[in-house]
């Protein structure tokens, strides 16, 4: 079968690979549509997370169960079910966590073997909406980690995670939302999705700030520009470093929380929200163009027409 494979040396190739076999407890899923995530880009650039080449990428995807024909969305986070985190209901923090498309073959392929417990019915969603379950669930988890804001909130970054956080905030009735980004086009999408203020940088003081970029400077802004007693939720993984003066954090009793992934329940809840998602900022290309598209994305040669890029793998 065809697959888009990370082959090492900052390259991906569309190759013929062996079709998977489903072991006991798993089923084969024919992939319909798959989203490109910043994580995929980091893997190819040999940043965090690390993946061993060759590896078929892709952890945001919707497909058909080949045993029943049901359209399903895949939760890519695999947990052992036995460690302390799993016992506490936090399977996303499993001590032996694996991610489909990072540690084992993912959704940039015709077919994937997936544990039955990681399949969620796609319901009444379009392919573009269904392939957004992972980012929306990530946004939902970040929202749940922070306190319910009573005053203004800010979202740093208007990429797919930033817009997903914005979608969740609006879904739960949060008001007075500022979204920042360096791209005017991305800020236009943020305004269309309901942001009250959009800007290139952050000004003022906020109850909660969600950093979806993950650079040293945006993490510092998130931590120091929440009000005294406020919370910064760090979602973005761009940089490995966290650097800021301790005085304002300690003296202002500001809380800094890391946010990773989502729980299985949050993933299912996010799937239920997808029919309301406006995907005007999602751009879809056929799988035949995947290698060139991904390479152009790595080299920064794709125009920012849309925020999210998805690949159409096969017809629904």
N, C-alpha and C positions, 0 to 999 in steps of 0.2 A: 504494500500500500504506500501512498505518498505521505510524507511528513516533513514539517519544517524543523530542522535539527540544528541545534547548537553544536558545532564541530570543533570548537576551540579557536584560539587566535582571533578573538573578536569577530567571528564569522558565523553566519547561519546559511544552511543550504537546504533546498527542497529536494529530498532524496527518496529513493525507494527503500523501504525498511520492511522487516518481517511483520506480518499482521499479528496482533496480540492474541493470546489464548486466555480465557477467563478461568482462574483457579476457583476452587470452592469458596462460596461466599461473595463472589464478584460476578458482574455481568458485563458484556460488551456493549458499549455505547457508540453509535454512529454519530459523529460530531456534525452539527448543523452550522453553528456559528461560534467563533471564539474571539475574545478580546485580547489586545496587546496591552500589557501592564508595564509600568516602570520597573517592576521586578524582573521582567524578561530582559529589559535593556541592561539592567545591572548585571545579570548573569552573563550576558554576552560580553560585557566590558570587563569581566572578571572582578566585579565588585561583590558586595554582599547582596543576596545570599550566594553561596558557592554551589555550583552544580558540576558534576563530572561529565565531560564530553566523551562520546556523543550523547546528547540528551534532547529528546523531543520536548519542546517548551509548551507552555499554554496551561493556565489554571483557571481561566474565566470562560466557561463554555456551556452550551446547551446542546442536547442531542436526543437521539431516539434509542431507547432500550431495544436491543435486537431480539430479546426473548419475548417481549410483550408488545413492542411498537409504541409504547408510551413515550411522550415527549417529557424529558427530565432535565433538570439543572443540576450540575455537579458541585457539591461542596468539596473543594480540593484539599481541605485540612484533614489529615488522617491521624488518629490518636490510638494509643494502645488500649485504653479503657481500664487500666489497672493501676496507674501511678497515682500519686497524691493529687496532682492537678485534675486528672480525670475524675477521681473520687469526689472532688470538690465541685464538680460541674463545670470545670474550666478546661475542657478538652483542647481548646486552642493553645493552651500552655503546656500541653503534654510533654513529659520529659523525653519521650521518644517520637516526638511529632515529625511527620513527613508531609510534604506538600506535593500533590500531583503537578507535574510540569517543572518541578525543581529536583526532587529526589527520585522520581519515577516518571515514566513516559506520560506526557500531557496531551492537551487538546488540540495542538496544531497538527492534527493527523486525521485520517479517515475514520479510524476507530480507536477506542481506548478501553482498557479493562478498569472497572471502577467497583469498589466495595458497595454492596447493595445499600448499606446504611448511609452512604453519602449521596444518595439520589433523592431529589425532591421534585415532585410533580411540577411541571412548568405552568400549569393552569392557563389562564387567559392572558398570555403575554405574546408580544412579537418576539422574533429572534433577537433583535437588538436589545429589547428590554431584558429578556431572559439571560443574555450573556453579561448583563450588568449586575447580576446578583451579588457577586463578590465585592465590588466597590461599594454598593449600597449597604451591604451587611457590615463592611468596614466602617462606613460612616455611622451606621446605627450603633455599633459598639463604642465608637468614640463619643457619641452623644450620651450614651448611657454611663460612661465613665465620669463625665463631668456632672456637676450639680445642675439642677434645673435653673437656668438663668432667669433673673428677675429684671436685669438691665441689659445693656448692649452686649453683643457678642461679636467676635470676629473670626473669620476663616482666612488663614493665610494660604494663598494658592488657589487658582481656579482651574486646576487640572481635573482629571476624572474623579480623584478622591475628594478634592475640595468641593466640586459641584455635587458630589454624592452627599457630603456632609451638609451642604446647603439644602439639598432636597429633603434630607431627614429633618433638619431644623424646621423647615417650613411645614413639613408633614405633621410635626408635633406642636405647631402654633407658636414657635419662637419668633419674636419680633426684634426689630432694630439690629439687623444683621449687616455687618460690613464684610466685604470680600475684597482681598487684595491680590493683584497679579501684575506682572510687567507687560502682559499682552493685552492690548485694547480689545482684540477680538474675543479673547477668553472672558474679559470683564463684561463684554456685551452679552455673552451667554449667561453669565451670573445674573445680570440685570433681568434677562428674560425669565430666569428661574425664580426671581423674587427677591434678590438682594436689595436691601434698602439703600446701601451706600457701596460704591465701588471705587477703588483707588489703587495707585501704584504702590503705596506704602501705608503703614498703619499709623494712625494718629488717635490720641485720646486714651481713655481707660475703659476696660471691659470686664464684665463678670467672668466670662470664659473666653479663651482664645484657643482655636484649633489650628495647629501648625501642620499642614498637609504637604509642605515643601521638604522640610528636613535638612536645611542648611544650618551652619553654625549661627548665622545672623538671624534667620527666622525663628530658630529655637530661642535665642536670646530675646528677641522681640516678644515672643509669646510669653515667656516667663516674667519679663519685667514690665510689660504693659497691661497685664491684668491688674485690677484694683487690689489693694491690700485685702487679703483674705480670699482672693480670686483663684481660679484654677487654669493652668495651661495644660492642654492635652496635646501630646506630641505624637503625631501619626506618621509623618514623612520619614523616610529612611535614607535620604540622599547622602548625608555625611555620616561618618562614623564617630564624629566628635560632638561633645556638648561642653560649651565654655561660656560662663557668665559670672558676674560678681555675686558672691554669696550674701553680701549685706542686705540688699533689697529683698531677696528671697526669704531670708530669716527674719529680718526686721518687719517685713510686711506679711509674714505668715502666708506667703503665696505657695500654692500647691502645684507641683509638676507631676504629671502622670504620663507614663508611656501607654500607648494604645496599639495593640497588635491583633489583627484578624477579628474574630468574632466567635461566639459560642454556636453550637449546632442550633439551639433555639433561636438565636438572633438571625442565623442564616435563613431559617424557615420563615421567620417574621419578615425579613427583607424581601423574600420571594413574594409574599403576599402584598407588598407595597408596589411591586414592579408595574402592574397595569396603569398606575398613575404617573409613571415616569415619562417625561418628555425627552425623547432621544434625538432631538434636532442637532445636538452637538456630537453625535456619533457618526463616523464616516466608515462605510463598509466597502471592502474590496474583495474580488474573487480570489480564491486560494491560489489560482494559477499565477497571480501577481505577488504572492506572499514574499518570496525571496527578495525581489527587487524593492518592494515596499519597505520591508524590514531594514534592509541595508540603507535605503534612503533615510529612514527614520533615525538610524544610528548616526548617520553623517549629518543630520540636521537639514536635509535637503527637501523635506516635505513641507509644503505651505500649511500654516495652521488654520486650515479651513474648518476643521472640527477638532474637538478636544480629544475624543476617544477614537481609536482605530480598531476595527473589528474585521475578521476574515470570514467570508462566507464559504464554508467548507463543502456543503452539499445542500440540495433542495429539501425543504421541509415537506 
